[in-house]
């Protein structure tokens, strides 16, 4: 679905959809419910006070990468350690 499609369905302009996606603006409760109705999802599945992780990270988790110990960075000494 394009931004223009969503904007038309919920009665806002395309720029407002972009501002919501970027987190520049926050929707009114009424607008939040209209957006959720379009996707047939509960509010907590669409909006959160904390940023959602990327869906691709959940669908395609990275395998642990083994780092050769001979190539791992050595901790740098701090001023306290040098004294």
Phi, psi and omega per residue, in radians:
X1 nan 2.366 -3.138
X2 -1.492 2.877 3.058
X3 -1.043 -0.693 3.135
X4 -1.094 -0.712 3.110
X5 -1.089 -0.847 -3.138
X6 -1.084 -0.771 3.140
X7 -1.009 -0.784 3.140
X8 -1.122 -0.699 -3.103
X9 -1.187 -0.571 -3.088
X10 -1.833 -0.032 3.033
X11 1.387 0.638 3.063
X12 -2.262 3.020 3.121
X13 -1.542 2.848 -3.065
X14 -1.068 -0.673 3.137
X15 -1.078 -0.599 3.117
X16 -1.160 -0.645 3.086
X17 -1.093 -0.783 3.109
X18 -1.065 -0.721 3.123
X19 -1.127 -0.642 3.084
X20 -1.162 -0.742 3.138
X21 -1.081 -0.697 -3.120
X22 -1.373 -0.250 -3.088
X23 1.452 0.261 3.104
X24 -1.290 -0.553 3.105
X25 -2.260 2.762 3.100
X26 -2.077 2.458 -3.093
X27 -1.330 2.667 2.951
X28 -1.166 2.884 3.115
X29 -1.057 -0.710 3.120
X30 -1.071 -0.793 3.131
X31 -1.149 -0.687 3.109
X32 -1.040 -0.768 3.110
X33 -1.129 -0.686 3.123
X34 -1.124 -0.728 3.110
X35 -1.105 -0.754 3.136
X36 -1.122 -0.619 3.099
X37 -1.107 -0.667 3.129
X38 -1.031 -0.732 -3.085
X39 -1.644 -0.032 -3.126
X40 0.946 0.843 -3.141
X41 -2.262 2.666 3.057
X42 -1.254 2.731 -3.101
X43 -0.944 -0.746 -3.089
X44 -1.176 -0.274 3.082
X45 -1.475 -0.309 -3.080
X46 -1.894 -0.637 -3.068
X47 -2.128 2.535 3.129
X48 -2.653 2.704 3.052
X49 -1.322 -0.362 3.097
X50 -1.979 2.681 -3.102
X51 -1.197 2.396 3.068
X52 -1.314 2.575 3.027
X53 -1.309 2.787 3.137
X54 -1.126 2.320 -3.131
X55 -1.066 -0.604 3.140
X56 -1.108 -0.566 3.118
X57 -1.168 -0.556 3.119
X58 -1.399 -0.622 -3.127
X59 -1.351 -0.597 -3.076
X60 -2.240 1.240 -3.109
X61 -1.112 2.489 3.117
X62 -1.287 2.512 3.029
X63 -1.348 2.641 3.098
X64 -1.094 2.318 3.135
X65 -1.709 2.144 3.110
X66 -1.410 2.256 3.104
X67 -1.828 2.219 3.093
X68 -1.090 2.172 -3.069
X69 -1.039 -0.477 -3.139
X70 -1.263 -0.294 -3.134
X71 -1.903 0.047 -3.125
X72 -1.330 2.543 -3.123
X73 -1.155 2.468 3.112
X74 -1.513 2.476 3.115
X75 -1.114 2.436 3.123
X76 -1.499 2.620 -3.134
X77 -1.387 2.531 3.104
X78 -1.749 2.992 -3.135
X79 -1.054 -0.681 -3.122
X80 -1.140 -0.680 -3.137
X81 -1.191 -0.561 -3.098
X82 -1.275 -0.352 -3.087
X83 -1.458 nan nan
